Amino acid sequence: MTYYELKPEYDQMTVNQYSLIAMELKTQKELSRLKFPEELRDKYFLKTKVSNRKIYWFFGARFNINKNEKSNN
């Protein structure tokens, strides 16, 4: 599924009284509900494809499991 991941430099950004968290995943529909301007999506978000089995929820926010893995090297 296609998600939009908030870039880390925009952590704690507020959009219409809704606080966004770095690396949080949002769908296109969720962004449109927040009334986030489409022309600014590329500036603030990275478009990424993630399997629904590779995401987790933490305090109401969706994250990519693979982005947070630490290597055992």
PQR file with spaces between the fields and no chain letter, atoms N, CA, C, O and H, PARSE charges and radii, in Angstrom:
ATOM       1  N    MET     1       0.843   -1.165    0.000 -0.4000 1.5000
ATOM       2  CA   MET     1       0.000    0.000    0.000 -0.0000 2.0000
ATOM       3  C    MET     1       0.898    1.241    0.000  0.5500 1.7000
ATOM       4  O    MET     1       2.006    1.209    0.535 -0.5500 1.4000
ATOM       5  N    THR     2       0.431    2.301   -0.583 -0.4000 1.5000
ATOM       6  CA   THR     2       1.205    3.538   -0.669 -0.0000 2.0000
ATOM       7  C    THR     2       0.916    4.430    0.539  0.5500 1.7000
ATOM       8  O    THR     2      -0.234    4.723    0.865 -0.5500 1.4000
ATOM       9  H    THR     2      -0.470    2.327   -1.017  0.4000 1.0000
ATOM      10  N    TYR     3       1.992    4.846    1.183 -0.4000 1.5000
ATOM      11  CA   TYR     3       1.896    5.733    2.341 -0.0000 2.0000
ATOM      12  C    TYR     3       2.769    6.958    2.111  0.5500 1.7000
ATOM      13  O    TYR     3       3.649    6.966    1.250 -0.5500 1.4000
ATOM      14  H    TYR     3       2.926    4.608    0.918  0.4000 1.0000
ATOM      15  N    TYR     4       2.507    7.977    2.894 -0.4000 1.5000
ATOM      16  CA   TYR     4       3.334    9.176    2.914 -0.0000 2.0000
ATOM      17  C    TYR     4       3.977    9.237    4.295  0.5500 1.7000
ATOM      18  O    TYR     4       3.285    9.286    5.311 -0.5500 1.4000
ATOM      19  H    TYR     4       1.792    7.970    3.593  0.4000 1.0000
ATOM      20  N    GLU     5       5.320    9.233    4.321 -0.4000 1.5000
ATOM      21  CA   GLU     5       6.073    9.227    5.571 -0.0000 2.0000
ATOM      22  C    GLU     5       6.615   10.627    5.848  0.5500 1.7000
ATOM      23  O    GLU     5       7.303   11.208    5.008 -0.5500 1.4000
ATOM      24  H    GLU     5       5.883    9.193    3.495  0.4000 1.0000
ATOM      25  N    LEU     6       6.307   11.162    7.013 -0.4000 1.5000
ATOM      26  CA   LEU     6       6.765   12.498    7.372 -0.0000 2.0000
ATOM      27  C    LEU     6       8.279   12.492    7.552  0.5500 1.7000
ATOM      28  O    LEU     6       8.823   11.649    8.266 -0.5500 1.4000
ATOM      29  H    LEU     6       5.749   10.690    7.695  0.4000 1.0000
ATOM      30  N    LYS     7       8.953   13.430    6.906 -0.4000 1.5000
ATOM      31  CA   LYS     7      10.410   13.535    7.013 -0.0000 2.0000
ATOM      32  C    LYS     7      10.784   13.918    8.446  0.5500 1.7000
ATOM      33  O    LYS     7      10.076   14.699    9.081 -0.5500 1.4000
ATOM      34  H    LYS     7       8.511   14.115    6.326  0.4000 1.0000
ATOM      35  N    PRO     8      11.900   13.371    8.963 -0.5600 1.5000
ATOM      36  CA   PRO     8      12.286   13.621   10.366  0.2800 2.0000
ATOM      37  C    PRO     8      12.494   15.090   10.722  0.5500 1.7000
ATOM      38  O    PRO     8      12.267   15.473   11.869 -0.5500 1.4000
ATOM      39  N    GLU     9      12.914   15.916    9.778 -0.4000 1.5000
ATOM      40  CA   GLU     9      13.150   17.329   10.099 -0.0000 2.0000
ATOM      41  C    GLU     9      11.861   18.102   10.376  0.5500 1.7000
ATOM      42  O    GLU     9      11.910   19.237   10.849 -0.5500 1.4000
ATOM      43  H    GLU     9      13.097   15.604    8.846  0.4000 1.0000
ATOM      44  N    TYR    10      10.710   17.495   10.086 -0.4000 1.5000
ATOM      45  CA   TYR    10       9.421   18.163   10.337 -0.0000 2.0000
ATOM      46  C    TYR    10       8.677   17.535   11.513  0.5500 1.7000
ATOM      47  O    TYR    10       7.451   17.619   11.591 -0.5500 1.4000
ATOM      48  H    TYR    10      10.670   16.573    9.702  0.4000 1.0000
ATOM      49  N    ASP    11       9.414   16.908   12.425 -0.4000 1.5000
ATOM      50  CA   ASP    11       8.831   16.306   13.619 -0.0000 2.0000
ATOM      51  C    ASP    11       8.068   17.363   14.425  0.5500 1.7000
ATOM      52  O    ASP    11       8.511   18.505   14.545 -0.5500 1.4000
ATOM      53  H    ASP    11      10.410   16.840   12.361  0.4000 1.0000
ATOM      54  N    GLN    12       6.927   16.967   14.971 -0.4000 1.5000
ATOM      55  CA   GLN    12       6.061   17.826   15.782 -0.0000 2.0000
ATOM      56  C    GLN    12       5.433   18.976   14.990  0.5500 1.7000
ATOM      57  O    GLN    12       5.052   19.997   15.563 -0.5500 1.4000
ATOM      58  H    GLN    12       6.567   16.039   14.874  0.4000 1.0000
ATOM      59  N    MET    13       5.328   18.803   13.676 -0.4000 1.5000
ATOM      60  CA   MET    13       4.665   19.805   12.846 -0.0000 2.0000
ATOM      61  C    MET    13       3.155   19.739   13.120  0.5500 1.7000
ATOM      62  O    MET    13       2.597   18.654   13.284 -0.5500 1.4000
ATOM      63  H    MET    13       5.637   17.974   13.211  0.4000 1.0000
ATOM      64  N    THR    14       2.514   20.884   13.167 -0.4000 1.5000
ATOM      65  CA   THR    14       1.076   20.955   13.427 -0.0000 2.0000
ATOM      66  C    THR    14       0.344   21.346   12.154  0.5500 1.7000
ATOM      67  O    THR    14       0.701   22.317   11.486 -0.5500 1.4000
ATOM      68  H    THR    14       2.967   21.765   13.034  0.4000 1.0000
ATOM      69  N    VAL    15      -0.694   20.567   11.829 -0.4000 1.5000
ATOM      70  CA   VAL    15      -1.540   20.835   10.669 -0.0000 2.0000
ATOM      71  C    VAL    15      -2.979   20.837   11.152  0.5500 1.7000
ATOM      72  O    VAL    15      -3.501   19.804   11.573 -0.5500 1.4000
ATOM      73  H    VAL    15      -0.983   19.778   12.372  0.4000 1.0000
ATOM      74  N    ASN    16      -3.620   21.999   11.091 -0.4000 1.5000
ATOM      75  CA   ASN    16      -5.020   22.122   11.511 -0.0000 2.0000
ATOM      76  C    ASN    16      -5.256   21.516   12.899  0.5500 1.7000
ATOM      77  O    ASN    16      -6.180   20.722   13.081 -0.5500 1.4000
ATOM      78  H    ASN    16      -3.196   22.837   10.749  0.4000 1.0000
ATOM      79  N    GLN    17      -4.437   21.883   13.858 -0.4000 1.5000
ATOM      80  CA   GLN    17      -4.515   21.445   15.253 -0.0000 2.0000
ATOM      81  C    GLN    17      -4.240   19.957   15.419  0.5500 1.7000
ATOM      82  O    GLN    17      -4.639   19.370   16.425 -0.5500 1.4000
ATOM      83  H    GLN    17      -3.687   22.527   13.710  0.4000 1.0000
ATOM      84  N    TYR    18      -3.568   19.336   14.461 -0.4000 1.5000
ATOM      85  CA   TYR    18      -3.195   17.929   14.545 -0.0000 2.0000
ATOM      86  C    TYR    18      -1.679   17.864   14.473  0.5500 1.7000
ATOM      87  O    TYR    18      -1.078   18.354   13.516 -0.5500 1.4000
ATOM      88  H    TYR    18      -3.244   19.813   13.644  0.4000 1.0000
ATOM      89  N    SER    19      -1.065   17.270   15.467 -0.4000 1.5000
ATOM      90  CA   SER    19       0.397   17.191   15.527 -0.0000 2.0000
ATOM      91  C    SER    19       0.879   15.941   14.787  0.5500 1.7000
ATOM      92  O    SER    19       0.369   14.843   15.009 -0.5500 1.4000
ATOM      93  H    SER    19      -1.553   16.872   16.244  0.4000 1.0000
ATOM      94  N    LEU    20       1.860   16.118   13.910 -0.4000 1.5000
ATOM      95  CA   LEU    20       2.445   15.006   13.161 -0.0000 2.0000
ATOM      96  C    LEU    20       3.783   14.612   13.781  0.5500 1.7000
ATOM      97  O    LEU    20       4.509   15.458   14.302 -0.5500 1.4000
ATOM      98  H    LEU    20       2.275   17.010   13.730  0.4000 1.0000
ATOM      99  N    ILE    21       4.097   13.326   13.719 -0.4000 1.5000
ATOM     100  CA   ILE    21       5.308   12.782   14.314 -0.0000 2.0000
ATOM     101  C    ILE    21       6.253   12.349   13.193  0.5500 1.7000
ATOM     102  O    ILE    21       5.807   11.867   12.152 -0.5500 1.4000
ATOM     103  H    ILE    21       3.506   12.639   13.295  0.4000 1.0000
ATOM     104  N    ALA    22       7.543   12.521   13.404 -0.4000 1.5000
ATOM     105  CA   ALA    22       8.541   12.119   12.409 -0.0000 2.0000
ATOM     106  C    ALA    22       8.391   10.641   12.071  0.5500 1.7000
ATOM     107  O    ALA    22       8.188    9.810   12.956 -0.5500 1.4000
ATOM     108  H    ALA    22       7.906   12.913   14.249  0.4000 1.0000
ATOM     109  N    MET    23       8.493   10.324   10.788 -0.4000 1.5000
ATOM     110  CA   MET    23       8.410    8.967   10.251 -0.0000 2.0000
ATOM     111  C    MET    23       7.029    8.332   10.393  0.5500 1.7000
ATOM     112  O    MET    23       6.880    7.134   10.157 -0.5500 1.4000
ATOM     113  H    MET    23       8.658   11.000   10.069  0.4000 1.0000
ATOM     114  N    GLU    24       6.025    9.108   10.771 -0.4000 1.5000
ATOM     115  CA   GLU    24       4.656    8.616   10.840 -0.0000 2.0000
ATOM     116  C    GLU    24       4.141    8.391    9.418  0.5500 1.7000
ATOM     117  O    GLU    24       4.427    9.180    8.518 -0.5500 1.4000
ATOM     118  H    GLU    24       6.146   10.082   10.963  0.4000 1.0000
ATOM     119  N    LEU    25       3.388    7.322    9.222 -0.4000 1.5000
ATOM     120  CA   LEU    25       2.835    7.001    7.913 -0.0000 2.0000
ATOM     121  C    LEU    25       1.392    7.483    7.825  0.5500 1.7000
ATOM     122  O    LEU    25       0.587    7.254    8.728 -0.5500 1.4000
ATOM     123  H    LEU    25       3.156    6.681    9.953  0.4000 1.0000
ATOM     124  N    LYS    26       1.088    8.146    6.733 -0.4000 1.5000
ATOM     125  CA   LYS    26      -0.277    8.616    6.463 -0.0000 2.0000
ATOM     126  C    LYS    26      -0.685    8.158    5.068  0.5500 1.7000
ATOM     127  O    LYS    26       0.149    8.077    4.166 -0.5500 1.4000
ATOM     128  H    LYS    26       1.743    8.331    6.000  0.4000 1.0000
ATOM     129  N    THR    27      -1.963    7.859    4.894 -0.4000 1.5000
ATOM     130  CA   THR    27      -2.473    7.553    3.570 -0.0000 2.0000
ATOM     131  C    THR    27      -2.862    8.852    2.880  0.5500 1.7000
ATOM     132  O    THR    27      -2.944    9.906    3.511 -0.5500 1.4000
ATOM     133  H    THR    27      -2.641    7.924    5.627  0.4000 1.0000
ATOM     134  N    GLN    28      -3.099    8.762    1.588 -0.4000 1.5000
ATOM     135  CA   GLN    28      -3.516    9.941    0.830 -0.0000 2.0000
ATOM     136  C    GLN    28      -4.852   10.473    1.361  0.5500 1.7000
ATOM     137  O    GLN    28      -5.056   11.684    1.445 -0.5500 1.4000
ATOM     138  H    GLN    28      -3.032    7.905    1.075  0.4000 1.0000
ATOM     139  N    LYS    29      -5.738    9.572    1.711 -0.4000 1.5000
ATOM     140  CA   LYS    29      -7.045    9.977    2.230 -0.0000 2.0000
ATOM     141  C    LYS    29      -6.917   10.676    3.584  0.5500 1.7000
ATOM     142  O    LYS    29      -7.620   11.651    3.847 -0.5500 1.4000
ATOM     143  H    LYS    29      -5.572    8.589    1.643  0.4000 1.0000
ATOM     144  N    GLU    30      -6.024   10.181    4.442 -0.4000 1.5000
ATOM     145  CA   GLU    30      -5.815   10.826    5.742 -0.0000 2.0000
ATOM     146  C    GLU    30      -5.273   12.241    5.570  0.5500 1.7000
ATOM     147  O    GLU    30      -5.678   13.154    6.289 -0.5500 1.4000
ATOM     148  H    GLU    30      -5.452    9.389    4.228  0.4000 1.0000
ATOM     149  N    LEU    31      -4.356   12.428    4.616 -0.4000 1.5000
ATOM     150  CA   LEU    31      -3.811   13.762    4.369 -0.0000 2.0000
ATOM     151  C    LEU    31      -4.876   14.702    3.822  0.5500 1.7000
ATOM     152  O    LEU    31      -4.895   15.887    4.157 -0.5500 1.4000
ATOM     153  H    LEU    31      -4.026   11.686    4.031  0.4000 1.0000
ATOM     154  N    SER    32      -5.765   14.174    2.977 -0.4000 1.5000
ATOM     155  CA   SER    32      -6.822   15.036    2.449 -0.0000 2.0000
ATOM     156  C    SER    32      -7.820   15.412    3.546  0.5500 1.7000
ATOM     157  O    SER    32      -8.378   16.509    3.521 -0.5500 1.4000
ATOM     158  H    SER    32      -5.749   13.212    2.705  0.4000 1.0000
ATOM     159  N    ARG    33      -8.050   14.515    4.508 -0.4000 1.5000
ATOM     160  CA   ARG    33      -8.930   14.843    5.639 -0.0000 2.0000
ATOM     161  C    ARG    33      -8.316   15.929    6.525  0.5500 1.7000
ATOM     162  O    ARG    33      -9.029   16.734    7.124 -0.5500 1.4000
ATOM     163  H    ARG    33      -7.597   13.624    4.529  0.4000 1.0000
ATOM     164  N    LEU    34      -6.986   15.939    6.598 -0.4000 1.5000
ATOM     165  CA   LEU    34      -6.292   16.984    7.361 -0.0000 2.0000
ATOM     166  C    LEU    34      -6.228   18.296    6.588  0.5500 1.7000
ATOM     167  O    LEU    34      -5.772   19.315    7.106 -0.5500 1.4000
ATOM     168  H    LEU    34      -6.406   15.285    6.112  0.4000 1.0000
ATOM     169  N    LYS    35      -6.694   18.256    5.334 -0.4000 1.5000
ATOM     170  CA   LYS    35      -6.635   19.417    4.436 -0.0000 2.0000
ATOM     171  C    LYS    35      -5.195   19.873    4.212  0.5500 1.7000
ATOM     172  O    LYS    35      -4.900   21.067    4.156 -0.5500 1.4000
ATOM     173  H    LYS    35      -7.065   17.428    4.913  0.4000 1.0000
ATOM     174  N    PHE    36      -4.296   18.868    4.085 -0.4000 1.5000
ATOM     175  CA   PHE    36      -2.898   19.164    3.807 -0.0000 2.0000
ATOM     176  C    PHE    36      -2.766   19.443    2.313  0.5500 1.7000
ATOM     177  O    PHE    36      -3.187   18.615    1.505 -0.5500 1.4000
ATOM     178  H    PHE    36      -4.536   17.898    4.131  0.4000 1.0000
ATOM     179  N    PRO    37      -2.195   20.579    1.919 -0.5600 1.5000
ATOM     180  CA   PRO    37      -2.110   20.946    0.497  0.2800 2.0000
ATOM     181  C    PRO    37      -1.290   19.944   -0.319  0.5500 1.7000
ATOM     182  O    PRO    37      -0.176   19.588    0.066 -0.5500 1.4000
ATOM     183  N    GLU    38      -1.838   19.499   -1.433 -0.4000 1.5000
ATOM     184  CA   GLU    38      -1.167   18.511   -2.274 -0.0000 2.0000
ATOM     185  C    GLU    38       0.168   19.004   -2.818  0.5500 1.7000
ATOM     186  O    GLU    38       1.098   18.215   -2.990 -0.5500 1.4000
ATOM     187  H    GLU    38      -2.743   19.788   -1.746  0.4000 1.0000
ATOM     188  N    GLU    39       0.269   20.298   -3.090 -0.4000 1.5000
ATOM     189  CA   GLU    39       1.515   20.825   -3.660 -0.0000 2.0000
ATOM     190  C    GLU    39       2.666   20.815   -2.646  0.5500 1.7000
ATOM     191  O    GLU    39       3.824   20.955   -3.039 -0.5500 1.4000
ATOM     192  H    GLU    39      -0.487   20.938   -2.951  0.4000 1.0000
ATOM     193  N    LEU    40       2.372   20.654   -1.361 -0.4000 1.5000
ATOM     194  CA   LEU    40       3.422   20.617   -0.334 -0.0000 2.0000
ATOM     195  C    LEU    40       3.763   19.204    0.126  0.5500 1.7000
ATOM     196  O    LEU    40       4.673   19.029    0.937 -0.5500 1.4000
ATOM     197  H    LEU    40       1.431   20.540   -1.041  0.4000 1.0000
ATOM     198  N    ARG    41       3.062   18.205   -0.366 -0.4000 1.5000
ATOM     199  CA   ARG    41       3.308   16.825    0.079 -0.0000 2.0000
ATOM     200  C    ARG    41       4.726   16.363   -0.194  0.5500 1.7000
ATOM     201  O    ARG    41       5.329   15.695    0.646 -0.5500 1.4000
ATOM     202  H    ARG    41       2.323   18.347   -1.024  0.4000 1.0000
ATOM     203  N    ASP    42       5.270   16.707   -1.356 -0.4000 1.5000
ATOM     204  CA   ASP    42       6.624   16.263   -1.687 -0.0000 2.0000
ATOM     205  C    ASP    42       7.674   16.929   -0.809  0.5500 1.7000
ATOM     206  O    ASP    42       8.744   16.364   -0.584 -0.5500 1.4000
ATOM     207  H    ASP    42       4.780   17.249   -2.038  0.4000 1.0000
ATOM     208  N    LYS    43       7.379   18.114   -0.315 -0.4000 1.5000
ATOM     209  CA   LYS    43       8.323   18.826    0.548 -0.0000 2.0000
ATOM     210  C    LYS    43       8.391   18.197    1.944  0.5500 1.7000
ATOM     211  O    LYS    43       9.475   18.068    2.512 -0.5500 1.4000
ATOM     212  H    LYS    43       6.510   18.573   -0.498  0.4000 1.0000
ATOM     213  N    TYR    44       7.251   17.811    2.490 -0.4000 1.5000
ATOM     214  CA   TYR    44       7.176   17.327    3.865 -0.0000 2.0000
ATOM     215  C    TYR    44       7.150   15.805    4.005  0.5500 1.7000
ATOM     216  O    TYR    44       7.488   15.276    5.063 -0.5500 1.4000
ATOM     217  H    TYR    44       6.370   17.916    2.028  0.4000 1.0000
ATOM     218  N    PHE    45       6.754   15.104    2.952 -0.4000 1.5000
ATOM     219  CA   PHE    45       6.568   13.655    3.040 -0.0000 2.0000
ATOM     220  C    PHE    45       7.363   12.922    1.965  0.5500 1.7000
ATOM     221  O    PHE    45       7.623   13.451    0.885 -0.5500 1.4000
ATOM     222  H    PHE    45       6.479   15.535    2.092  0.4000 1.0000
ATOM     223  N    LEU    46       7.743   11.680    2.296 -0.4000 1.5000
ATOM     224  CA   LEU    46       8.334   10.766    1.330 -0.0000 2.0000
ATOM     225  C    LEU    46       7.268    9.748    0.951  0.5500 1.7000
ATOM     226  O    LEU    46       6.659    9.130    1.825 -0.5500 1.4000
ATOM     227  H    LEU    46       7.532   11.250    3.174  0.4000 1.0000
ATOM     228  N    LYS    47       7.044    9.572   -0.333 -0.4000 1.5000
ATOM     229  CA   LYS    47       6.068    8.593   -0.796 -0.0000 2.0000
ATOM     230  C    LYS    47       6.732    7.222   -0.750  0.5500 1.7000
ATOM     231  O    LYS    47       7.806    7.034   -1.321 -0.5500 1.4000
ATOM     232  H    LYS    47       7.540   10.073   -1.042  0.4000 1.0000
ATOM     233  N    THR    48       6.106    6.274   -0.081 -0.4000 1.5000
ATOM     234  CA   THR    48       6.708    4.957    0.094 -0.0000 2.0000
ATOM     235  C    THR    48       5.648    3.867   -0.008  0.5500 1.7000
ATOM     236  O    THR    48       4.485    4.091    0.327 -0.5500 1.4000
ATOM     237  H    THR    48       5.233    6.427    0.383  0.4000 1.0000
ATOM     238  N    LYS    49       6.049    2.702   -0.466 -0.4000 1.5000
ATOM     239  CA   LYS    49       5.158    1.540   -0.521 -0.0000 2.0000
ATOM     240  C    LYS    49       5.563    0.572    0.581  0.5500 1.7000
ATOM     241  O    LYS    49       6.722    0.167    0.672 -0.5500 1.4000
ATOM     242  H    LYS    49       6.994    2.520   -0.738  0.4000 1.0000
ATOM     243  N    VAL    50       4.595    0.207    1.416 -0.4000 1.5000
ATOM     244  CA   VAL    50       4.841   -0.679    2.547 -0.0000 2.0000
ATOM     245  C    VAL    50       3.704   -1.682    2.618  0.5500 1.7000
ATOM     246  O    VAL    50       2.536   -1.326    2.463 -0.5500 1.4000
ATOM     247  H    VAL    50       3.654    0.536    1.342  0.4000 1.0000
ATOM     248  N    SER    51       4.056   -2.934    2.853 -0.4000 1.5000
ATOM     249  CA   SER    51       3.043   -3.959    3.051 -0.0000 2.0000
ATOM     250  C    SER    51       2.299   -3.690    4.348  0.5500 1.7000
ATOM     251  O    SER    51       2.883   -3.203    5.316 -0.5500 1.4000
ATOM     252  H    SER    51       5.005   -3.223    2.979  0.4000 1.0000
ATOM     253  N    ASN    52       1.024   -4.005    4.366 -0.4000 1.5000
ATOM     254  CA   ASN    52       0.230   -3.822    5.587 -0.0000 2.0000
ATOM     255  C    ASN    52       0.747   -4.692    6.731  0.5500 1.7000
ATOM     256  O    ASN    52       0.465   -4.419    7.898 -0.5500 1.4000
ATOM     257  H    ASN    52       0.550   -4.400    3.579  0.4000 1.0000
ATOM     258  N    ARG    53       1.498   -5.731    6.399 -0.4000 1.5000
ATOM     259  CA   ARG    53       2.079   -6.602    7.419 -0.0000 2.0000
ATOM     260  C    ARG    53       3.371   -6.031    7.992  0.5500 1.7000
ATOM     261  O    ARG    53       3.884   -6.541    8.988 -0.5500 1.4000
ATOM     262  H    ARG    53       1.727   -5.953    5.451  0.4000 1.0000
ATOM     263  N    LYS    54       3.894   -4.994    7.381 -0.4000 1.5000
ATOM     264  CA   LYS    54       5.160   -4.391    7.809 -0.0000 2.0000
ATOM     265  C    LYS    54       4.959   -3.039    8.491  0.5500 1.7000
ATOM     266  O    LYS    54       5.864   -2.204    8.491 -0.5500 1.4000
ATOM     267  H    LYS    54       3.478   -4.580    6.572  0.4000 1.0000
ATOM     268  N    ILE    55       3.791   -2.821    9.065 -0.4000 1.5000
ATOM     269  CA   ILE    55       3.531   -1.575    9.797 -0.0000 2.0000
ATOM     270  C    ILE    55       3.073   -1.914   11.209  0.5500 1.7000
ATOM     271  O    ILE    55       2.588   -3.016   11.468 -0.5500 1.4000
ATOM     272  H    ILE    55       3.056   -3.498    9.064  0.4000 1.0000
ATOM     273  N    TYR    56       3.232   -0.966   12.110 -0.4000 1.5000
ATOM     274  CA   TYR    56       2.718   -1.134   13.461 -0.0000 2.0000
ATOM     275  C    TYR    56       2.139    0.191   13.948  0.5500 1.7000
ATOM     276  O    TYR    56       2.492    1.260   13.450 -0.5500 1.4000
ATOM     277  H    TYR    56       3.627   -0.072   11.900  0.4000 1.0000
ATOM     278  N    TRP    57       1.258    0.100   14.915 -0.4000 1.5000
ATOM     279  CA   TRP    57       0.614    1.277   15.500 -0.0000 2.0000
ATOM     280  C    TRP    57       1.220    1.519   16.869  0.5500 1.7000
ATOM     281  O    TRP    57       1.420    0.581   17.640 -0.5500 1.4000
ATOM     282  H    TRP    57       0.971   -0.769   15.319  0.4000 1.0000
ATOM     283  N    PHE    58       1.513    2.776   17.174 -0.4000 1.5000
ATOM     284  CA   PHE    58       2.051    3.144   18.469 -0.0000 2.0000
ATOM     285  C    PHE    58       1.409    4.461   18.885  0.5500 1.7000
ATOM     286  O    PHE    58       1.664    5.496   18.268 -0.5500 1.4000
ATOM     287  H    PHE    58       1.350    3.539   16.548  0.4000 1.0000
ATOM     288  N    PHE    59       0.583    4.433   19.919 -0.4000 1.5000
ATOM     289  CA   PHE    59      -0.147    5.602   20.410 -0.0000 2.0000
ATOM     290  C    PHE    59      -0.929    6.301   19.299  0.5500 1.7000
ATOM     291  O    PHE    59      -0.930    7.529   19.213 -0.5500 1.4000
ATOM     292  H    PHE    59       0.376    3.593   20.420  0.4000 1.0000
ATOM     293  N    GLY    60      -1.582    5.529   18.464 -0.4000 1.5000
ATOM     294  CA   GLY    60      -2.448    6.080   17.426 -0.0000 2.0000
ATOM     295  C    GLY    60      -1.745    6.527   16.166  0.5500 1.7000
ATOM     296  O    GLY    60      -2.385    7.096   15.281 -0.5500 1.4000
ATOM     297  H    GLY    60      -1.581    4.531   18.533  0.4000 1.0000
ATOM     298  N    ALA    61      -0.449    6.289   16.052 -0.4000 1.5000
ATOM     299  CA   ALA    61       0.307    6.649   14.850 -0.0000 2.0000
ATOM     300  C    ALA    61       0.841    5.380   14.192  0.5500 1.7000
ATOM     301  O    ALA    61       1.206    4.426   14.878 -0.5500 1.4000
ATOM     302  H    ALA    61       0.071    5.826   16.771  0.4000 1.0000
ATOM     303  N    ARG    62       0.884    5.373   12.882 -0.4000 1.5000
ATOM     304  CA   ARG    62       1.322    4.226   12.100 -0.0000 2.0000
ATOM     305  C    ARG    62       2.791    4.415   11.698  0.5500 1.7000
ATOM     306  O    ARG    62       3.184    5.495   11.256 -0.5500 1.4000
ATOM     307  H    ARG    62       0.588    6.148   12.324  0.4000 1.0000
ATOM     308  N    PHE    63       3.603    3.351   11.855 -0.4000 1.5000
ATOM     309  CA   PHE    63       5.021    3.411   11.519 -0.0000 2.0000
ATOM     310  C    PHE    63       5.441    2.185   10.719  0.5500 1.7000
ATOM     311  O    PHE    63       4.782    1.146   10.765 -0.5500 1.4000
ATOM     312  H    PHE    63       3.284    2.473   12.213  0.4000 1.0000
ATOM     313  N    ASN    64       6.544    2.315    9.985 -0.4000 1.5000
ATOM     314  CA   ASN    64       7.120    1.236    9.203 -0.0000 2.0000
ATOM     315  C    ASN    64       8.044    0.424   10.105  0.5500 1.7000
ATOM     316  O    ASN    64       8.946    0.984   10.728 -0.5500 1.4000
ATOM     317  H    ASN    64       7.079    3.159    9.948  0.4000 1.0000
ATOM     318  N    ILE    65       7.833   -0.876   10.182 -0.4000 1.5000
ATOM     319  CA   ILE    65       8.659   -1.743   11.023 -0.0000 2.0000
ATOM     320  C    ILE    65      10.111   -1.725   10.553  0.5500 1.7000
ATOM     321  O    ILE    65      11.015   -1.629   11.383 -0.5500 1.4000
ATOM     322  H    ILE    65       7.101   -1.331    9.676  0.4000 1.0000
ATOM     323  N    ASN    66      10.358   -1.814    9.259 -0.4000 1.5000
ATOM     324  CA   ASN    66      11.718   -1.928    8.730 -0.0000 2.0000
ATOM     325  C    ASN    66      12.560   -0.680    8.950  0.5500 1.7000
ATOM     326  O    ASN    66      13.782   -0.794    9.047 -0.5500 1.4000
ATOM     327  H    ASN    66       9.624   -1.892    8.585  0.4000 1.0000
ATOM     328  N    LYS    67      11.968    0.496    9.033 -0.4000 1.5000
ATOM     329  CA   LYS    67      12.735    1.726    9.232 -0.0000 2.0000
ATOM     330  C    LYS    67      13.359    1.791   10.614  0.5500 1.7000
ATOM     331  O    LYS    67      14.376    2.458   10.805 -0.5500 1.4000
ATOM     332  H    LYS    67      10.976    0.589    8.954  0.4000 1.0000
ATOM     333  N    ASN    68      12.765    1.111   11.573 -0.4000 1.5000
ATOM     334  CA   ASN    68      13.227    1.201   12.961 -0.0000 2.0000
ATOM     335  C    ASN    68      14.090    0.027   13.395  0.5500 1.7000
ATOM     336  O    ASN    68      14.510   -0.031   14.551 -0.5500 1.4000
ATOM     337  H    ASN    68      11.939    0.569   11.418  0.4000 1.0000
ATOM     338  N    GLU    69      14.363   -0.913   12.490 -0.4000 1.5000
ATOM     339  CA   GLU    69      15.200   -2.050   12.834 -0.0000 2.0000
ATOM     340  C    GLU    69      16.637   -1.615   13.001  0.5500 1.7000
ATOM     341  O    GLU    69      17.131   -0.771   12.253 -0.5500 1.4000
ATOM     342  H    GLU    69      14.022   -0.865   11.551  0.4000 1.0000
ATOM     343  N    LYS    70      17.310   -2.194   13.988 -0.4000 1.5000
ATOM     344  CA   LYS    70      18.725   -1.922   14.199 -0.0000 2.0000
ATOM     345  C    LYS    70      19.518   -3.132   13.752  0.5500 1.7000
ATOM     346  O    LYS    70      19.135   -4.265   14.047 -0.5500 1.4000
ATOM     347  H    LYS    70      16.909   -2.879   14.596  0.4000 1.0000
ATOM     348  N    SER    71      20.612   -2.914   13.048 -0.4000 1.5000
ATOM     349  CA   SER    71      21.421   -4.028   12.568 -0.0000 2.0000
ATOM     350  C    SER    71      22.222   -4.618   13.724  0.5500 1.7000
ATOM     351  O    SER    71      22.574   -3.919   14.675 -0.5500 1.4000
ATOM     352  H    SER    71      20.923   -1.994   12.809  0.4000 1.0000
ATOM     353  N    ASN    72      22.499   -5.894   13.627 -0.4000 1.5000
ATOM     354  CA   ASN    72      23.256   -6.596   14.665 -0.0000 2.0000
ATOM     355  C    ASN    72      24.728   -6.714   14.299  0.5500 1.7000
ATOM     356  O    ASN    72      25.401   -7.624   14.782 -0.5500 1.4000
ATOM     357  H    ASN    72      22.213   -6.462   12.855  0.4000 1.0000
ATOM     358  N    ASN    73      25.234   -5.846   13.484 -0.4000 1.5000
ATOM     359  CA   ASN    73      26.644   -5.934   13.052 -0.0000 2.0000
ATOM     360  C    ASN    73      27.576   -5.487   14.123  0.5500 1.7000
ATOM     361  O    ASN    73      28.792   -5.497   13.927 -0.5500 1.4000
ATOM     362  H    ASN    73      24.687   -5.106   13.092  0.4000 1.0000
